[in-house]
Amino acid sequence: MRQQGFTLVELVVAMAVLISLATIAIPAFQTSIGNAQIRTVAESIHSGLQQARMEAIKRNARVKFILQTNSAWQIGCVTVVTGCPALITQRSATEGSSTNTAVSADNDTAVFSSFGTRDPATAVGLTVVNVTNTQVKNEERRALRVLLAAGGNARVCDPAVSGAGDPRAC
C-alpha cells in the first residue's frame, strides 16, 4: 500500500529549513526596504524641485519650493497674482515615506526665477538636502543627497561614493 502526503519528520525538517532561511533573509529585506525609503524621499524632493522650476518657467514668475518637516513639501508663487496662486501643489509627509526617514537641509526654501534658475535675489536658499533612515545600520545605509545648482538643476547623489568620474558621486 502506498502512502500519500508527508511524514511528520519530513514536515519538521522542511519547517526547520524555512525558519533558518527566513532568519537569514529578514535583516537583508529590512535593510533593502530602509534604503528604498531613502530613495523614495530623495526622488520626491528632487521631483518637487524640478516641478517648481518648470512652474516658474511656465508661469513666467518667481516660484518657491518649501521643504517642510518630515519630507513634506509645497510649491507656490512668491507674489500671488491671477494665474499664480500661493499654493500650486504639495506633497504630504505620509505619501510614500516612512517615519524612519530623516531629512536635513541647509535651508527650507528654494526660489526659482522665471528663467528656471535659482533666484539671485534670494540671498540664502536651499542648496543641499540630506536624506537618511534611522532604522538602517550605518554600514548598510545608502544615504542620499539632493543638490540644487545655481542654474536650477537638481540632482540626487550618493555622498558615500568618491570615485572620480562616477555620476553617483556628490
Phi and psi in degrees as a GROMACS rama.xvg file:
@    title "Ramachandran Plot"
@    xaxis  label "Phi"
@    yaxis  label "Psi"
@TYPE xy
-89.1116  140.723  ARG-2
-98.0743  143.753  GLN-3
-113.505  150.535  GLN-4
96.2639  -168.635  GLY-5
-106.08  149.562  PHE-6
-84.4919  165.559  THR-7
-63.498  -37.5423  LEU-8
-64.3234  -44.3217  VAL-9
-62.2402  -40.4701  GLU-10
-65.0787  -42.9394  LEU-11
-65.2294  -41.4238  VAL-12
-63.7784  -44.261  VAL-13
-62.05  -41.9324  ALA-14
-64.9964  -39.4477  MET-15
-63.7366  -40.7791  ALA-16
-65.1177  -44.4269  VAL-17
-63.2148  -42.0725  LEU-18
-65.0434  -42.0581  ILE-19
-66.5049  -38.1749  SER-20
-65.6381  -41.2841  LEU-21
-65.2433  -37.3538  ALA-22
-62.722  -34.9716  THR-23
-78.2231  -38.7579  ILE-24
-81.0926  -32.7182  ALA-25
-59.7967  -46.1784  ILE-26
-60.0644  -36.8974  PRO-27
-66.2602  -38.6329  ALA-28
-65.5013  -40.5032  PHE-29
-62.9279  -41.384  GLN-30
-63.8388  -43.9978  THR-31
-62.6436  -42.5651  SER-32
-66.1766  -42.3445  ILE-33
-61.5091  -42.1635  GLY-34
-69.0076  -32.8613  ASN-35
-67.08  -35.4822  ALA-36
-65.2021  -38.7359  GLN-37
-60.873  -47.97  ILE-38
-60.2449  -42.4184  ARG-39
-60.8837  -46.1801  THR-40
-66.7723  -43.8691  VAL-41
-62.5456  -42.9317  ALA-42
-67.3617  -34.4349  GLU-43
-64.7464  -44.5723  SER-44
-65.6606  -42.1602  ILE-45
-58.8837  -45.8918  HIS-46
-62.4412  -41.0136  SER-47
-63.4057  -41.0258  GLY-48
-64.0613  -43.2596  LEU-49
-64.9004  -38.5972  GLN-50
-66.3569  -40.51  GLN-51
-62.8074  -40.0441  ALA-52
-62.2368  -45.3668  ARG-53
-66.0444  -37.3201  MET-54
-64.5483  -38.1308  GLU-55
-63.1266  -41.876  ALA-56
-69.0471  -45.6755  ILE-57
-63.0286  -42.1062  LYS-58
-90.0981  -6.16575  ARG-59
52.7294  47.2846  ASN-60
-148.505  164.052  ALA-61
-76.0293  127.185  ARG-62
-123.765  139.174  VAL-63
-111.087  144.911  LYS-64
-111.132  122.146  PHE-65
-115.051  119.287  ILE-66
-88.336  118.514  LEU-67
-99.6141  -176.929  GLN-68
-64.4549  146.979  THR-69
57.9111  43.2585  ASN-70
71.0789  8.03099  SER-71
-76.4176  151.959  ALA-72
-149.886  161.565  TRP-73
-145.325  155.794  GLN-74
-123.643  135.615  ILE-75
-159.964  166.001  GLY-76
-77.9595  144.722  CYS-77
-70.0243  -48.3188  VAL-78
-107.823  115.536  THR-79
-80.6049  120.891  VAL-80
-138.917  175.171  VAL-81
-61.2329  127.918  THR-82
88.8385  -3.11721  GLY-83
-141.578  87.2563  CYS-84
-78.2222  165.973  PRO-85
-67.9372  -30.051  ALA-86
-127.321  111.44  LEU-87
-89.1914  -49.7171  ILE-88
-157.459  163.507  THR-89
-151.903  161.866  GLN-90
-131.377  126.709  ARG-91
-82.6107  160.898  SER-92
-68.6182  -20.0639  ALA-93
-83.497  -9.56393  THR-94
-84.5615  100.785  GLU-95
79.3995  -2.32136  GLY-96
-116.177  171.656  SER-97
-117.599  157.908  SER-98
-70.2298  -11.1249  THR-99
-81.71  -15.756  ASN-100
-80.4977  140.323  THR-101
-120.551  131.811  ALA-102
-119.671  128.819  VAL-103
-131.575  139.158  SER-104
-135.939  157.789  ALA-105
-73.4459  -22.5271  ASP-106
-157.066  161.355  ASN-107
-99.4093  -4.36295  ASP-108
-131.535  135.611  THR-109
-121.804  132.19  ALA-110
-114.083  130.261  VAL-111
-106.385  137.986  PHE-112
-79.6286  173.972  SER-113
-67.529  -11.0941  SER-114
-91.1954  -4.04261  PHE-115
88.5222  5.3563  GLY-116
-94.3327  164.302  THR-117
-63.2682  133.432  ARG-118
-66.2083  119.065  ASP-119
-69.2447  -17.4195  PRO-120
-74.0289  -18.0413  ALA-121
-91.0331  109.774  THR-122
-63.6694  -50.5557  ALA-123
-118.538  119.899  VAL-124
-137.75  172.076  GLY-125
-65.3443  126.9  LEU-126
-129.652  -26.7346  THR-127
-135.214  130.92  VAL-128
-126.842  123.37  VAL-129
-102.423  132.395  ASN-130
-122.888  130.773  VAL-131
-144.018  175.612  THR-132
-130.875  122.899  ASN-133
-74.8174  -15.4186  THR-134
-90.6316  -6.69659  GLN-135
-101.661  136.415  VAL-136
-60.0508  146.305  LYS-137
-54.7188  -42.1504  ASN-138
-73.0709  -16.9838  GLU-139
-106.088  -7.78078  GLU-140
-77.3015  138.32  ARG-141
-112.804  73.4345  ARG-142
-63.5956  146.518  ALA-143
-123.559  160.821  LEU-144
-132.433  137.21  ARG-145
-106.361  123.95  VAL-146
-110.976  136.352  LEU-147
-115.675  114.15  LEU-148
-80.8314  164.237  ALA-149
-61.8659  -29.1471  ALA-150
-75.7884  -4.81038  GLY-151
97.7386  -5.12014  GLY-152
-80.0076  128.329  ASN-153
-106.289  143.84  ALA-154
-146.117  152.756  ARG-155
-101.302  131.765  VAL-156
-137.417  167.89  CYS-157
-109.554  111.546  ASP-158
-66.3601  -16.3879  PRO-159
-79.8706  -17.7319  ALA-160
-86.9464  127.913  VAL-161
-125.544  6.84449  SER-162
-67.4984  133.203  GLY-163
-65.6633  131.376  ALA-164
84.0736  -1.52832  GLY-165
-79.6644  122.123  ASP-166
-66.6658  -15.6916  PRO-167
-80.5075  -17.827  ARG-168
-71.9777  149.159  ALA-169
